């Protein structure tokens, strides 16, 4: 309970800060003070509360908030990403505008200082000297008269307009011819820039989200991959395993989703079916009917299931019993011999690495699933999270089939997955163990997939 409250508190703080940023960029920077800005502020508060409210409500069986809440979560995310990406070009544009405004400022020509007219004549000329003295005296008298006249005029101007007599910051008389400096930038241009960025981010985020919804709600794509195994007997070359993970039955996906996946797998005519975790987001009472079509899965040598982390949020004990009742063999820290085409392969499964507890909720036990076996046989391990391969490699596992990552589900999350998992999507290798990670056939949270379409994979094993 404490962990849930801590998570909800953290989520509320984070979404609050994100919405504060979105409000500034989408509302405050694009509107003048008044009614529109107030409405925008109220909308930001409501949407900020919608995200944690949706998380809490769907966990408690209130599903009507799922569509608006999760769609806004996706739109919010892409608005945030796009606006953050626009910060640098917007800052450059503002600098350019400021520079242009400064260059365009009018320059006031300096008033030329009066020059003293008169020159001294040639060498030793008495007449020239007398004339120069007379001219100097006359000039001095004229200047004195001009100064007196100017002073009287200035005094009259000050009396007529008291504002002209104020001093500047340096203490001198203000220049009546000075032009007030313009602002660093034109406010109308700044408003235009902010609105342009908001419109671009809004339209782009809406377009990406719409595309992501269409992809997520559409049929899974079929991927075929061939994986060579050194220990695979020649007689078993071409053995096919239909692999699916992260179906995520829940508030937004129901029985029709399961039926479509089952029909797709059955068309493959696979030798084995592997469902590698995160089947549900809810209890058996809520989703038992949605999972029921799994009983129709067909394969030559059986269908198998291992738990994912979401089963442990949804009543793992009940789901293990329900899946077993539907005809899938649950490999909880155990293995099964697969005898096919004259050869033998070990198929093992471990509980999810996040499990904690005892009995059906016990964590992954690699020794129980992989220890004390014939090392000459190839072994394929079903483990929900790719990170399990770090321990599995110590037991000489040839191939691990996993899910969990959703391939990142929404770009750019695919760049963050490697911080936790050694393989994000497709075929990789961990300490000599080959790891294939399928994108999953469903989604978690937002009904959006961008850059990682839903997927069912047909894994074909090849002898070397």
N, C-alpha and C positions, 0 to 999 in steps of 0.2 A: 504493500500500500504506500509506504514511504517512497519507494522508487517511482511509482506512478505519479505521486504528487510532485516529486522533484522534477520529473520529466515535463509535466504540465506547466510547472512554474517557469522552467527554462524556456519552453516553447512560447509561453505568453510574453516573456521579456524579449525574446528574439523577434517574434512577429511584431511586437510593439515598436521596436526600433526600426524594423524594415518599413513599416507603415508610416512612421514619422518621416523617413527619408522620401518615400513615395509622395506623401502629402506636400513636402517642400518642393519637389521637382514638378509635380503634376498639378498642384493647386496653388500654393503660395506664389511660385515664380511665374505663373501664367494668368493670374487674376488680380484685380485691384481689390483693396479692402471693401467688404460689403457682403451682400447676400450670397453671391456665388461662392465666395471663399468660405463663408460659414457652412453652406451646404456641403462643400467639399471636405471640410474638416469633420463634419458629422459622419459622412460616408466613410472616411478613413477610419474613424473610431469603430464603426459598426463592422467593417471588413476585418479590422485587426482582431476583434472579438470572435468573428466567425470561425477563424482557423482553429484555435484551441477548443471552441465549442463543438466543432465538427468531430474532432478527435475524441473528445469525451463522449459525445452523443452516440457515435457509431460503436464504441466499445460497450455501450450499455443498451444496445438494441434499438436506438432511435435512428432510423436510416433515412428519413426524409431530408436530413441536412447533408447527406453524402454528396449528392450531385452539385448543389451550389457551393458547398464548402470546399470540396476537392478541386472543382474547376477553378475557383478563385485562387486556391493555393498554387496551381500551375501557372495561372496568368500572373499572379504576384511574383512568382519566381522569375519568369521571363522578363517582366517589367524591370525588376531589380537588376538582372544581368545586363539588359540593354542600356538602361540609364547609366549604370556604372561604366559600361564600355564607351558611352558618349561623353563622359566627364572630360577626357583628355581633348578630343576635338572641340568641345564647347569652350574649354579654357583657352585653347589656341585662338579660336574665333573671337573671343572677348578681347584678347591681347591685340589682335589685328585691328579691331574696331577702335580701341583706345589709341593706338598709334596713329591711325588715320585721322582721328579727331584732333589730336595734338598737332599733326602736320598742317591741318586745315585752319588752325587758330590764326586770326588776323594779327599782323605785326604792326604796331603803332610806330610811325617814323619819329625819330628823335628830333626835337626842335634845335636848330643850329644856334650856337652861342653867338651873340653879337661880336663882330670883329672891330677892333680899334683902328679907325682909318687915319692915315697920315703917315708920312715918311720923312726921314731926315735927309736933307739934300746932299749935294756933292761936297767935296773936301773943302772945309774952311770958308764957305760962302756965307757972308753976313746977311745978305738979303734972304737967302734960303733959310737961315737959322731964325730970322725974325718972323718970316712967313710961317715956318713950322711951329714956332712958339704960339703965334696968334691962332693957327689952326687947332693946336692942342688945347688952348684955352677955350676956344669955341666948342670943340668937341666935348670937352669936360662939362661945359655948361649945358650942352644939349642932352648928354647922358643923364646929368643930374635932374634935368627937367623931365626926361622920360621916366626915370625911376619914380619921381614924385607923382607923375601922372598915373603910372602903373599901380603905385601903392594906393592912391586914391580910388582907382577903378576896382582894385581887388577888395578894398574895404567896402565899397558899394555892393560888389557881388556877394560878399559874405553876408551883408545885411539883408540882401534880397533873398538869398538861398542859404540858410544856416548849415545845410548838410555838406556844402562844399568846403566848410572850414574845418572838417574833421581831419585828424591826423592819421597816417598809416601806422602799421605795426612797428616801424622803425622810429616813430616819433616825429617824422617830417610831415609837411603839408601834403595832403592827398592830391594826386594829379587829376585835375578835372577831365583830362583827355583820355585817362586810362579806361580800357575796355574790360568788363568783368570776365574772368576766365571761365570757359565752358566746362561742363562736367567731363569726367574722364571718358565717358561714352554716352551715346545717345540712348536715353531710357527706352524709346520706342524700338530701337534696334535690339536692345537686350530682351525686351518682351517678345519680339518676333522670334528671336533665337530660342528662347525658352519654350515658346509654344510650338515651334517647329520640331524641337527635340521631343517634346511630350507627344505630339501627334505621331511622329515616326515610331517612337517606342511603343505607343499604344497599338497602332495598326500592326506592327511587326509581331508584337507579343500575342495579339489576338490571332494572327495568321498561323504562327507556330503552334499555338495551343490547339487551334482547330484541326490542323494537320495531325497533331499528336493524338487527339481524340479519335479521329478517323482511323489511324493506324492501330491504336490500342483496342478499339472495339471491333476491328475487322478480324478476319480469320488468320490464324497463325500461318507463317510461311514454313515450308518444309525445307530443311537443310539436310543434305546427305554428306557424310564424312567417312572416309576410309582411314582406319588406324591400324598400322602393322604392329603385331605383338610377336616378339622373338620366340616365346614359348608355345604359341598357339599351334596345335597339331595341324598338319596339312589337310587332314580330313575335315577340319572345322573351319577351313578358310571360307570367308564370306558370311560367317554367322552375323545375323543382324539384330540389333537391339534398338527398339523404338524408345527414345528417351524424351521425357517431358518433366518439367518442374514448374513451380510457382504458378499453379493454376489460380490460386487466390480466389476461391469462391467466397462471396461476401455480400456486402450491401449493394454493390454495383454489378456483380456477375452471379448468375444463377444457373439453373438446370440446363438452359439452352447452350450455355458456354461449355458445360461438361459434355453434352451430347455432341457438339461439333468436334471437340477434341477426340472423343472416343471414335467417332466415325472416321476421322482423319487417320488415326492410328490403325484402325482395323483395315483400311485400304492398303496399308503398307505390307500386310501379311508377314509380320516380323516373327523372328524366333523367340525373342524375349521382349517384355515391356518393362521399363524402369520408370517409376514415378519418384523423383528424387526430392520430395519435400515441399512444404508450403502449399498444401492442397487447399487449406481453408483459413478464413478469418472470422471465426464464429463457432458456436457450439454445435453439437450434433442435433440438438433440438431445433436450432435455427436453420441449419444447412444440410441436414441428413437427406432431405428430398433432392436437393441440388446435386449432391454427390452420388446419388443412386445409379445414374447411368454407367458408373465405373464397372458395375457388374457385367456389362456387355463387352468388356475388353477381350480381344482374342489374340492368342499367340500360341506357338507350338510348344514351348517349354515353360510357360507360366508368366504371370505378371507380378511385379515386386514393388514394394514401397518402403521408403525410409522417412523418418520424421524430419521436418524442418523447424526452424525456430518459431514459426507462427503456430505450429501445432501446440507448442508449450504455452501459448497465450490463449488457447481455445479449448482446453480440456483434453490433454494428450491421451489420457487413459481411455476415455470414451471413444476418441477417434481411432486409436489403434484397434480397438474391438470392432468398431464400425467398418473400417477398411478391410479387416480380416473377414468380416461377415460378407462383404461385397466380393470376395474372391481373390483379393490381392494378398500375397504373402509378405508380412511385415518383417523385415530383417533388422531386428533390434540387437545390434552387437553380436551378430551371428552370420554364418555363411551357409550357402546351399551348393551342393554339387550339381552341375549341369552336364548331363551326359547326352551328347548329340553327335550324330554322324560318326560314331566310332571313337570319339575323343571325349575328354573331360575338362571342364573349366570350373573354377571356383568363383561363385558370385557371392560377394560379401556385402554387408551393410552395417553402418554404425549410426547411432543416434546423433542428432545435431550437437555440435560442439558447445552450443549455448545452454544445453540441458543441464539441470541441476536437480538432485533429489535421489530417490531410490526407485527400484522396480521399473515400471514402464517409463518413468521420467528420469532414469539414470543418464548420466552424460556418456559421451562416446567412450567405448572400451575397445581399443584396437587389438589388444592381446586376446580378448575373448573372440573377436571376429576373425583375426588373422593368424593367431599363434597356433603352433602345433599342427601344421598342415604340410602337405607334400610340396616342397619347393620347386619340383619339376613341373608342376601344373601352372598354367597362367591364372592369374586372379584379377577379377574386375571388382572394384569397390564402388558401392553407391554411398555417397556422402553429400549431404545437402550443400555445405559450404566448401569452396575450393581450398580454403586454408587447412582443411583436414589433411591435405596431401603432405604437409610437413611431417606429421606423425606417421601417416600411412607409408611414406617412403622408407621408413625405418624397418618395415616389415616386408619390403620387396614387392609392393603392389605394382602390377604392370600398367594398369589403367584405372583412373578414377573418373566417374561420371558425376557431375555436380550441377547446381543451379545457383540460386540465392542472389546473384548480382543483378539480374534482369538486364545484363549487358550495359548497366548504367541507367537504363530506362529513359532518362531525359538528359540529353547533352546540355551542359558539360559535366554531369555527374560521372560519366564514364572515365573522366580524368582523375576523379577522387577515389574510385573503387580500388586502384592499386595500392592505396595507402593501407588498406586492410586485407585485401585478397591477392594472392599471387597471380591469378589469371582472371581476367574480366569477362571475356567471351571467346568461344572457339577453343582451339587446341593449343595447349602449352605444356610445359614440363617443369616439375619441381623435384629436385634432387634425384633425377633418374626415373621418376614416376610420371607417366603421361597423364595429363589432366584435360578432360574436355568439359567445357562449361556451356550449357545451353542458356539462351536468353530468357526462357520461361514463356509460358503460354498466356499468362495473365498480367496483372499489374498490381501494385500496392499503392494506396493513397490516390493521387490524381489519376483519372482514367486517360492518361496521356503517355504516349511513347514517341520519343524523338531520337532518331539515330540508332535505335535498338528495337526492331520490330518483334512482335511475339513470334514464338518459334517452337516447332516440334522437330526433333532431330532423329534421323535414322543413322545410327552408328554401325558401320560394317567393319568387322574385324578381319584382318588379313594376316595370313601366315607369311613369315619371312624365309 
